[in-house]
Each structure stands twice: as structure tokens, then as C-alpha cells.
Amino acid sequence: MTLAVTEERQAITSAAYAAEQRLAEDPLDEGESRWKGRRITFVPPLAVTFRAEPSEKLVTIIQVRVFRRRRYFTPRRSPLHDAVGFLVGGNPVLPGDLGRVVPEGD
């Protein structure tokens, strides 16, 4: 077993424990809501989908999966993407500024 695999296993074990603690404390305020009463929480490197039943004080874990940071595909070099494809730079856009170009430095 390589060191990378061992480190990844340790990260997954730690994240699983942290997710369990979070869900035990206050599952209704944990994570983001999803359809059909489901919720999702992210404890890197895990994403945990669950359902909380407050009347029964019950949390049902529906799915646990490992997630990775997204990479954005660009077919050619772009000043908005680094060599790996991550989005970088660009003009900041605030919610009230949609449809309006914000000059750099503002």
C-alpha cells in the first residue's frame, strides 16, 4: 500500500467521524437541502446524503461518496484558466451587478 493510499484512507476515516458528529448534533441545520426531504453535507473528501426525521430523532444516511475538486475543461488556453483547467482571475461580479461589467480595481 502506498503512502498516498494510506493518507486518503485516513482522510476518509476522519471525515466519516466528523460527519457522524455533525449529524448527531443538529442534522436539520447541517448541509444543504435537496429534494424529497433529503440533505447533503460536505466533509472533505466525503459528500454525505441523508434524511433527518426530527419527530423520531432519527438520521438515515442514504449515500456516502468521495468527491474531488472540479476541473473545468477548456479546449484551448484561456486567460481565465490555469494550466490544469481551474478557473482563475476574471472580473468580480456581485449579485446586484449582473448584466453590468465591473471594471478591474472596483
SVG drawing of the C-alpha trace seen along z (x, -y; Angstrom):
<svg xmlns="http://www.w3.org/2000/svg" viewBox="-42 -51 46 53">
<polyline fill="none" stroke="black" stroke-width="0.4" points="0.0,0.0 1.4,-3.4 1.6,-6.4 -1.0,-8.3 -3.5,-5.5 -2.8,-5.4 -3.3,-9.2 -6.5,-9.0 -7.9,-6.3 -7.0,-8.3 -8.7,-11.4 -11.9,-9.4 -11.9,-7.9 -11.6,-11.3 -14.2,-12.8 -16.7,-10.0 -16.2,-10.5 -16.6,-14.3 -19.8,-13.8 -21.2,-11.5 -20.6,-14.1 -22.2,-16.9 -25.3,-14.8 -25.6,-13.8 -25.5,-17.5 -28.1,-19.2 -29.0,-17.4 -31.7,-19.8 -29.2,-22.7 -26.4,-20.6 -25.6,-20.9 -27.9,-21.9 -31.5,-20.8 -32.2,-18.6 -35.4,-17.1 -37.7,-14.7 -36.6,-15.8 -33.0,-14.8 -30.0,-16.9 -26.3,-16.8 -23.3,-17.8 -19.7,-18.0 -16.9,-16.9 -13.9,-16.8 -13.2,-14.3 -16.7,-13.0 -20.2,-14.0 -22.9,-12.6 -26.6,-12.5 -29.0,-11.9 -32.6,-12.3 -33.4,-13.7 -36.7,-12.7 -36.9,-15.2 -40.0,-13.6 -38.2,-10.3 -34.8,-11.8 -33.5,-9.7 -31.0,-10.3 -30.8,-8.0 -27.7,-8.1 -28.6,-7.5 -25.2,-7.8 -21.6,-8.5 -19.2,-9.2 -15.8,-10.6 -15.8,-13.8 -13.0,-15.6 -12.5,-19.3 -13.9,-20.0 -11.7,-20.8 -13.0,-22.9 -12.3,-21.7 -11.2,-24.3 -10.4,-23.1 -7.7,-25.9 -5.7,-28.1 -7.7,-30.8 -6.6,-33.7 -9.3,-32.7 -8.0,-29.1 -4.7,-27.9 -2.6,-25.1 -4.7,-22.4 -8.1,-23.9 -9.1,-25.6 -10.9,-28.9 -8.8,-31.8 -8.9,-35.6 -11.6,-37.4 -13.7,-40.3 -15.6,-40.0 -19.4,-40.0 -21.7,-40.9 -25.3,-39.7 -26.6,-43.3 -24.1,-43.7 -25.5,-41.0 -25.5,-42.3 -23.1,-45.1 -19.3,-44.9 -17.3,-45.7 -14.0,-47.4 -11.0,-45.9 -9.9,-47.6 -13.5,-48.4"/>
</svg>
